[in-house]
Amino acid sequence: MNKNKYWDFFYKKQVNKINLNYPSQFATFTVGETENVTTLLEFGCGNGRDALFFSHHFRKVYAFDGSNEVINKNKKLYSKIKNLKFSKFNLNNEFNNYPILSCKKKTIYARFFLHALTNIEIKSFISLCSDLLNKDERLYIEYRTEKDKKRNKETQKHYRNYINPNLINKLLKKFNLKNVYFVKGLGFAKYKNDDAFVARHIIEKLDVQKKN
């Protein structure tokens, strides 16, 4: 079963069992760190609980996921929220004509999305974020690290790429991005018996690189 089919099956069975009344710890952290931001892009939105929370704090929220199942459910569930838009997404999407490119004062958010990708896909995603962001705009990411591999999980069957943060830091330099905040450890994403060992970054876009 490929990843998109797996997530379609997962959300068909599980999405209604998950409490949507509160956001993740990382979402509340992100809102507390953003100033003068009008538009937020979320990649890997899942059941939409963080996107819903963000819709109360930002003028426009664009939420993306690779699962048709969860996107269709979210569109129905949140149909009355006019500043929240859900869309199917994969790393081959073209954003050249997408209205988000003209948005100023935007930020990108991805919680528990990177470790659902292969290393090659992570590189493509970081490259995409660099293309979408203007100077000083930010990317907020949180993911499971290699130190989480043998820890307890509430959901065992997910594909997980346990990431060494050094991989991310090397990619940031390559794509004209920099950490302005970085932390890793326990207690940032606890859910029942699953206290994930995560890394959390706030990343800024630098000046456009000058060609030699």
N, C-alpha and C positions, 0 to 999 in steps of 0.2 A: 504494500500500500504506500503510494507516494505521500509526501507531507501534506499537500493540500487536501487529498482525500481523507487522510487521517484526521485533520482538523475539522473537516466537514462532519465526519462521524462523531468526533468528540463533542462539538457544539450542538449537534442534533440531540445527543443524549444528556449532556451535562449543563448546558447554558441556563436552563431554568432552575437548576439546583443551586446556583451560585447567588449569593446575596449581592444585589446591585445597589444597595442603599448607602454604601460608603465607598470612598475611593481607596486606592492603594496608598501606602506610606510615601512612596516616591512621588505620587501625584501631588500630595499636599506639600511635600518638600519643594517641588518644582514651582508651584504657585507662589510660595513664600519667597522664592529667589527671583521671580520675574518682575520687572518694572517696565512700564511703558510699552508693553507688548500687546498687540491687538489681535494677532492671528496665531493659532497653534496648530501644528501638524502632528498627528500621532500615527506612528507606524506600529502595526501589530496590536490593534485596538481590542481584539478579542470581544468579550461580551459588552464592551462599551461603558463600563462603570467609570473609568477614568475620563473618557470623553464626555460623559454626562456631567461630571464634576467640573471639567474645564469649561463647559458651555456656560457656566455661571460666572466665569472669571475673564473670559476673552470674547471679543466681538465676533470672531469667526473660529470655528474648530472644524478641521478636516481630519477625519479618522479613517485609516486604511487597514485592511487585513487581506490575507490571501485566501480566506475561506468564504466561498459564496454563501454557505449556510448561515454563518454568523452575521455577515453583512446584510443579508435579506432580513434576518430577525431583528437586527438593530434598526434598520430602516422603518420597520413596522412599529417597533416598540417606542422609538423616539421621533416619530413622524411629526409631532406637534412642536418640536424644538427647532425653530427656523434657522438658528445660527450654527447648527450641527449637521454636517454632511458626511455620510458614510460611503466609501467607495472600495471596490475590489482593487487589489494592488498586487503586482509582482515586480521584481527588480528589473524587468525589461520594459516597464511602463515608460511612456514618453511624457514628459512634463512640459515640453516646449510651449504648448498652447494652453497650459493649465492656468487658471486665474491666480493660483497661489504665487506664481512667479512675480506678479505685479504688486503683491502685498508687501508693505513695508512694516517694520517692527514685528517680525514674526519669529517664532521659535519652533524647534523640532523636538519631539519627545518620543522615546522608545524604551519601554519597560519590558524586560524579559523577552525581547524580540531578537536581540543579537545571538543569544545562545540557541535559538531555533534555526540558525543559519549555519551553513558550512563556512570555512575560512574564506573561500573564494567569494561567496555571497556577502560576507561581512565587508570585504574590500569594496565590492560594488555598492553596498549601502553607504559606506563612509564617503565614497566618491560622489554618490547622489546627494548626500547631505551637503557636501562642500559646494556642489553646483547650485543647490537651492538657496543656500544662505548668502546673505550680503555681509559686508564687513561688520564685525562686532555682534552679529546675531548669533544665537546660541543653540546648541544641541545638548539635550539632557538624555543620558543613557544609563541604564542599570541592567546588569546581567550576572548570571551565575559564573563563578570562576572555577578554575581547576581544583580548588580546595573544597568545592561543594560536591564533588563527584561521589564520594562514599557516604554522604550524610543522608539522614532520613528524608523521604519525599512523601508528600500526601498523594501525589499522582505519579506513578512509577513508569508509565509506558511512553511518555513524551520522548521524542528525539531531543537530546540536549548536547550541545557543543560546549563543554566546560572550558572557558576561555582564560588564557593567561593575559592579564592586562597589558603586558609588554607588546602583544600583538596589536592591540588597539592604539597604544601610544606611538608605535612605529607608523601606523597608517595615518594618524593625525598629522604627523610631520610631513608625510608624503603628499597629503591633500590640503595643505595650507590651513590647518586647524591647530588649536592649542588647548590644553587643559587649563582652566582657571580654578578648578576645584576637583579633587580626586580623593576618594576614600574607599577602603575595602574592609570587610569584616562581617560579623554576625549582628543580628538585631535590627537590620534595615528592612527586611522583607519577611518577617516571621508570619507563618500561617499554621496554626495548630502545632503539630509536631515537626513541621518543616520550617526550620530556621536557616534559610539559605545563606551561604557564604557568598556575598555579592561584591561587585565593584560598582561604584557610582561615580559618574563624571559629569561635570559641567564643562562644555567645550565651546570655544569661540572661533568664529571665522576671522582670519587675519586679512591684511591687505591683499588685493589681487597680485599674484606674483608677476614680476616683470620678466619678460622674455629677453634672453641675451641677444 
